[in-house]
């Protein structure tokens, strides 16, 4: 039982701890934004990690303004294609789809994801009825040699900023065109990273929840909890830490700083000797993120505009060195 001096183990915010249904993650909420219309989401493929030498940009850090070593994550972000627009209305029950507009010629790679009837679906929205506008975006895995999947993933990216009419005009201008990471964010900005963690399979009480080992003289078991609960209520409550699935669950990391964004002409500045373990070489646009993000290499990672940002965006980050030494022995 949890007491003030012995709190329960594991956050209830992450329950139920089961395998996720969508391995690429789902964006469940969107922040509000002012200014001109823009997309609020993007996606890329996690490559691996390296380290950089940079000037510490954090104002309240003990090393503020000094040169520091820091871990960085490389994410390959090839251009994506805007294949449709979805218009939402609002009623007492929340958002409801009013209609969709699709490109005339859907790429053949998408026919495994989209029914053929979608090719003829068009919708002319009434601005008075539209509450929200979202672009339907398809990834471009065929341009990435580091992953085996070649069928694109499809997800929605909310268009924010401006009036509803401006959002609709912006979406119609982007329909059928390529979207790059620069259309979403830039170096020095914060983003929220949404990904699915590395799966660990079925694990025990200690590894899954971090409970203490029982005394050495305990009968039968040490790596187990002391009790499943009291006699009354006479059922095992879901607050009791037990063995089960660990990992392969969606997690959101807030306020990750984009250290660098470069196009594919500068991949020689990021590709390590021998390639990244389990991935290979970067051949498209890429970004450097400060710190680590959830998921293994090759996993599709989604980015969203930050919902909890408090510190301002930086114009530039002074990076003096990016390690391209071999990671094979790390």
LINPE-V729993 format. One record per pair of residues at least 6 apart in sequence whose ideal C-beta (glycine too) atoms are under 6 Angstrom apart, sorted by sequence separation. I is the first residue (numbers start at 0). J is the second residue. D is the distance in whole Angstrom. If there is no record, write none. Layout:
i=I j=J d=D
i=I j=J d=D
//
This chain:
i=1 j=7 d=4
i=57 j=63 d=6
i=140 j=146 d=6
i=184 j=190 d=6
i=204 j=210 d=5
i=274 j=280 d=5
i=55 j=62 d=5
i=87 j=94 d=5
i=88 j=95 d=5
i=228 j=235 d=6
i=55 j=63 d=5
i=140 j=148 d=5
i=141 j=149 d=5
i=158 j=166 d=5
i=213 j=221 d=5
i=227 j=235 d=5
i=228 j=236 d=6
i=88 j=97 d=5
i=140 j=149 d=6
i=212 j=221 d=5
i=29 j=39 d=6
i=55 j=65 d=6
i=270 j=280 d=5
i=86 j=97 d=5
i=228 j=239 d=6
i=270 j=281 d=6
i=55 j=67 d=5
i=86 j=98 d=6
i=158 j=170 d=5
i=227 j=239 d=6
i=269 j=281 d=6
i=105 j=118 d=6
i=138 j=151 d=5
i=26 j=40 d=6
i=85 j=99 d=5
i=137 j=151 d=4
i=138 j=152 d=5
i=210 j=224 d=6
i=266 j=281 d=5
i=52 j=68 d=6
i=83 j=99 d=6
i=84 j=100 d=5
i=101 j=117 d=5
i=137 j=153 d=5
i=269 j=285 d=6
i=205 j=222 d=5
i=50 j=68 d=6
i=51 j=69 d=6
i=83 j=101 d=4
i=278 j=296 d=5
i=101 j=120 d=5
i=203 j=222 d=6
i=204 j=223 d=6
i=277 j=296 d=5
i=50 j=70 d=6
i=51 j=71 d=5
i=82 j=102 d=5
i=135 j=155 d=6
i=136 j=156 d=5
i=204 j=224 d=5
i=263 j=283 d=5
i=99 j=120 d=6
i=100 j=121 d=5
i=263 j=284 d=6
i=48 j=70 d=6
i=49 j=71 d=6
i=100 j=122 d=5
i=133 j=155 d=4
i=134 j=156 d=5
i=262 j=284 d=5
i=99 j=122 d=6
i=48 j=72 d=5
i=98 j=122 d=3
i=133 j=157 d=5
i=47 j=73 d=6
i=132 j=158 d=5
i=260 j=286 d=5
i=46 j=73 d=4
i=109 j=137 d=6
i=259 j=287 d=4
i=45 j=74 d=6
i=46 j=75 d=5
i=257 j=286 d=6
i=258 j=287 d=4
i=210 j=240 d=6
i=43 j=74 d=4
i=44 j=75 d=5
i=258 j=289 d=5
i=43 j=75 d=6
i=208 j=240 d=4
i=43 j=76 d=4
i=255 j=288 d=5
i=256 j=289 d=4
i=129 j=163 d=5
i=132 j=166 d=4
i=132 j=167 d=6
i=134 j=170 d=6
i=204 j=240 d=6
i=126 j=163 d=6
i=86 j=124 d=5
i=126 j=164 d=5
i=132 j=170 d=5
i=204 j=242 d=6
i=207 j=245 d=5
i=111 j=150 d=5
i=203 j=242 d=5
i=88 j=128 d=5
i=252 j=292 d=6
i=89 j=130 d=4
i=112 j=153 d=5
i=88 j=130 d=5
i=109 j=151 d=6
i=86 j=129 d=5
i=87 j=130 d=6
i=108 j=151 d=6
i=202 j=245 d=4
i=250 j=293 d=5
i=87 j=131 d=4
i=199 j=245 d=4
i=199 j=246 d=4
i=85 j=133 d=5
i=198 j=246 d=4
i=197 j=246 d=5
i=198 j=247 d=3
i=85 j=135 d=6
i=196 j=246 d=5
i=276 j=326 d=6
i=254 j=305 d=6
i=83 j=135 d=4
i=196 j=248 d=6
i=271 j=323 d=5
i=273 j=325 d=5
i=81 j=134 d=5
i=82 j=135 d=6
i=272 j=325 d=4
i=195 j=249 d=5
i=196 j=250 d=6
i=253 j=307 d=5
i=271 j=325 d=6
i=273 j=327 d=5
i=81 j=136 d=6
i=82 j=137 d=5
i=271 j=326 d=5
i=79 j=136 d=5
i=80 j=137 d=5
i=193 j=251 d=5
i=258 j=316 d=5
i=79 j=138 d=6
i=79 j=139 d=6
i=191 j=251 d=6
i=192 j=252 d=5
i=77 j=139 d=5
i=191 j=253 d=5
i=192 j=255 d=5
i=77 j=142 d=4
i=189 j=254 d=5
i=190 j=255 d=6
i=77 j=143 d=6
i=189 j=256 d=6
i=75 j=143 d=6
i=188 j=257 d=5
i=186 j=257 d=5
i=102 j=175 d=4
i=186 j=259 d=5
i=186 j=260 d=5
i=180 j=260 d=6
i=84 j=170 d=5
i=81 j=173 d=5
i=81 j=174 d=5
i=81 j=176 d=6
i=42 j=138 d=6
i=81 j=178 d=6
i=196 j=293 d=5
i=197 j=295 d=5
i=44 j=143 d=6
i=78 j=177 d=4
i=79 j=178 d=5
i=194 j=293 d=4
i=195 j=294 d=6
i=192 j=292 d=5
i=194 j=294 d=4
i=78 j=179 d=5
i=44 j=146 d=6
i=76 j=180 d=5
i=194 j=300 d=5
i=193 j=301 d=5
i=190 j=302 d=5
i=191 j=303 d=4
i=191 j=305 d=5
i=40 j=156 d=4
i=189 j=305 d=4
i=38 j=156 d=5
i=39 j=157 d=5
i=189 j=308 d=5
i=39 j=159 d=5
i=36 j=158 d=6
i=37 j=160 d=6
i=36 j=160 d=5
i=188 j=312 d=5
i=35 j=160 d=5
i=36 j=161 d=4
i=187 j=312 d=6
i=34 j=160 d=5
i=35 j=161 d=6
i=187 j=313 d=4
i=32 j=159 d=4
i=187 j=314 d=6
i=29 j=157 d=5
i=32 j=160 d=5
i=23 j=152 d=5
i=36 j=165 d=5
i=187 j=316 d=6
i=36 j=166 d=5
i=36 j=169 d=4
i=145 j=278 d=4
i=145 j=279 d=4
i=144 j=282 d=6
i=41 j=180 d=6
i=142 j=283 d=6
i=41 j=183 d=4
i=38 j=183 d=6
i=146 j=297 d=5
i=24 j=193 d=4
i=24 j=194 d=5
i=24 j=195 d=6
i=22 j=195 d=5
i=19 j=195 d=5
i=9 j=208 d=5
i=8 j=208 d=4
i=8 j=209 d=6
i=8 j=210 d=5
i=75 j=281 d=5
i=77 j=283 d=4
i=75 j=283 d=5
i=76 j=284 d=5
i=75 j=285 d=5
i=76 j=286 d=6
i=73 j=285 d=6
i=74 j=286 d=5
i=71 j=287 d=5
i=72 j=288 d=5
i=72 j=291 d=6
i=70 j=290 d=6
i=72 j=292 d=5
i=24 j=249 d=5
i=18 j=244 d=6
i=17 j=244 d=6
i=16 j=244 d=6
i=47 j=275 d=4
i=18 j=247 d=5
i=19 j=248 d=6
i=46 j=275 d=5
i=19 j=249 d=5
i=9 j=240 d=6
i=47 j=278 d=6
i=8 j=240 d=5
i=46 j=278 d=5
i=46 j=281 d=6
i=45 j=294 d=6
i=47 j=296 d=5
i=45 j=296 d=5
i=45 j=298 d=5
i=45 j=300 d=5
i=42 j=299 d=6
i=43 j=300 d=6
i=56 j=313 d=6
i=42 j=301 d=5
i=56 j=316 d=6
i=41 j=302 d=5
i=40 j=303 d=5
i=54 j=317 d=4
i=39 j=304 d=4
i=53 j=318 d=5
i=51 j=318 d=5
i=52 j=319 d=5
i=52 j=320 d=4
i=51 j=321 d=5
i=50 j=322 d=5
i=49 j=322 d=5
i=30 j=304 d=5
i=23 j=299 d=4
i=30 j=306 d=4
i=24 j=301 d=5
i=26 j=303 d=5
//
